[in-house]
Amino acid sequence: QVLLEESGGGLVQAGGSLRLSCAASGRILSSNTMGWYRQAPGKQRELVATSTSFGMTTYAASVKGRFTISRDNPKNTVSLQMNSLKPEDTAVYYCKYSGGGFSSWGQGTHVTVSS
């Protein structure tokens, strides 16, 4: 089992920045993918950004150029630097771990961007 602990959400004005962090603990495989998803009120959960343990990254088109995902493999952490935030970025952000056919989700952290 892999446990994920997120931090860093909050309230920010449009144009501002926030940094989310996620720490994984437990049975973590060396080959894995960690990333961030978000779910806005009344909408489905969607991919924001992911990063494999080998450094391959993917981004949603809506955040490309504004968000940056980074990892610290020895510490089993993944972070999401969010710049130029927009009101439409308001959502609950979830950290996800995937490895060996198993996935685990964090409890979510709220991000609210005011206009």
Legacy VTK file of the C-alpha trace (Angstrom):
# vtk DataFile Version 3.0
C-alpha trace
ASCII
DATASET POLYDATA
POINTS 115 float
0.000 0.000 0.000
1.179 3.527 -0.792
0.039 6.474 1.277
0.075 9.981 -0.155
0.083 13.206 1.847
-0.603 16.454 0.010
0.047 20.012 1.114
0.136 23.509 -0.265
-3.388 24.342 -1.346
-5.099 27.586 -0.489
-6.670 30.779 -1.721
-4.872 32.985 -4.213
-5.782 35.831 -6.513
-5.811 35.401 -10.253
-2.303 35.746 -11.635
-0.779 34.430 -8.447
1.180 31.274 -7.701
0.885 28.239 -5.485
3.033 25.196 -4.977
1.552 21.804 -4.157
3.585 18.998 -2.677
2.887 15.304 -2.238
4.903 12.842 -0.193
4.545 9.118 -0.774
5.261 6.426 1.777
4.918 2.684 1.877
5.680 0.065 -0.773
6.972 2.311 -3.541
8.318 0.703 -6.673
11.343 2.163 -8.409
9.382 2.353 -11.656
6.295 4.439 -11.096
4.298 7.444 -12.165
3.239 10.226 -9.862
1.100 13.123 -10.776
-1.670 15.554 -10.119
-5.325 15.494 -11.061
-8.052 17.956 -10.238
-11.782 17.993 -9.866
-13.807 21.169 -10.066
-17.342 21.360 -8.656
-19.764 19.560 -10.934
-17.021 18.278 -13.223
-15.139 15.042 -13.679
-11.659 14.542 -12.312
-9.064 15.418 -14.936
-5.349 15.007 -15.424
-3.213 18.043 -14.691
0.339 16.724 -14.961
2.235 13.486 -14.463
5.864 12.480 -14.191
7.404 9.055 -14.435
10.309 7.984 -12.273
12.418 8.211 -15.433
11.561 11.880 -15.924
8.925 11.785 -18.640
6.251 14.408 -18.060
2.798 15.097 -19.457
0.623 18.164 -19.036
-2.961 19.039 -19.747
-3.168 21.572 -22.547
-4.922 24.001 -20.224
-1.948 24.221 -17.852
1.004 23.813 -20.204
3.389 26.715 -19.843
1.908 27.752 -16.487
2.368 24.646 -14.319
5.539 22.662 -13.745
5.712 19.202 -12.204
8.874 18.048 -10.502
9.996 15.010 -8.539
12.521 14.085 -5.919
12.827 10.336 -6.379
15.003 9.595 -3.313
12.456 11.419 -1.138
9.428 10.018 -3.018
7.900 13.443 -3.444
6.236 15.193 -6.340
5.483 18.891 -6.547
3.384 21.077 -8.774
4.400 24.704 -9.225
1.379 26.635 -10.437
1.928 30.094 -11.881
-0.384 32.565 -13.583
-3.349 30.963 -11.882
-6.805 31.533 -13.308
-10.234 31.246 -11.678
-10.866 28.167 -13.812
-7.991 26.443 -12.016
-10.157 26.341 -8.896
-10.579 22.698 -7.902
-9.616 20.013 -5.470
-6.197 18.767 -6.505
-5.336 15.107 -5.951
-1.967 13.428 -5.961
-1.819 9.999 -7.584
0.737 7.219 -7.477
0.783 4.382 -10.008
3.164 1.464 -10.092
3.061 -2.274 -10.719
-0.591 -2.142 -11.726
-1.552 -0.481 -8.472
-2.771 3.081 -7.945
-3.243 5.186 -4.879
-4.816 8.622 -4.381
-4.232 11.339 -1.866
-7.049 12.941 0.085
-7.001 16.107 -2.008
-6.112 19.715 -1.342
-8.283 22.689 -2.219
-7.086 25.403 -4.563
-9.263 28.477 -4.949
-8.375 31.240 -7.384
-10.317 34.457 -6.969
-10.887 36.878 -9.829
LINES 1 116
115 0 1 2 3 4 5 6 7 8 9 10 11 12 13 14 15 16 17 18 19 20 21 22 23 24 25 26 27 28 29 30 31 32 33 34 35 36 37 38 39 40 41 42 43 44 45 46 47 48 49 50 51 52 53 54 55 56 57 58 59 60 61 62 63 64 65 66 67 68 69 70 71 72 73 74 75 76 77 78 79 80 81 82 83 84 85 86 87 88 89 90 91 92 93 94 95 96 97 98 99 100 101 102 103 104 105 106 107 108 109 110 111 112 113 114
